[in-house]
Amino acid sequence: MSEIRSALLALAVGMLALATPAAGAREALGAFGDWAAFRDPGNDHKCYVVTAPNQTRASAQNIKRGQAALSIGIWPGRSGAQVHAATGFGIDPSKPVILKIGSRSFTLLPEGESAWAENAAADEAIISALRGGTTAEVTGTSARGTQVTDRYSLKGISAALDAARSACSGKNAG
């Protein structure tokens, strides 16, 4: 495994620890391009794919924030997967978070430092667009009014989702 992929995997493990409740050690399923896949070995064996932004733009300089990440959670026995954007800052709850993939835009619902798809159908549409895209942008407004856009590479997302789906019984990664 190259040094870059090893660094990505280490970063993704750290982001995953921040984005999910503590549940013991996670099993790395691998690094796939700019994405990493994991399995949570708890009773329900949740799986995740995650990546960090490769570019950030903000309407203010020197912003202070935590770790940003784009991830998808997969649970065995569920009929779908769940898209999650961690912004690393408190999001203005009165403003939607926008996920743009190519020419398609999706509204995510803000909650604290996270944003989620509106429903299972939106999750499914987003995952389909992610699989067919090359980049994704998440734009949100902080509680202080700063607009921040994080850009994510989608290189490797399909392979990461396939690995996670396989590790979590195979029927619900999109």
Buried (B, 14 or more C-beta within 10 A) or exposed (E): EEEEBEEBBEBBBBBBEEBBEEEEEBEBBBBBBBBBBBBBEEEEBBBBBBBBBEEBEBEEEEBEBEBBBBBBBBBBEBEBBBBBBBBBBBBBEEBBBBBBBEEBEBEBBBEEBBBBBEEEEBBBBBBEBBBEBEBBBBBBBBBEEBBBBBBBBBBBBBBBBBBBBBBBBEEBBB
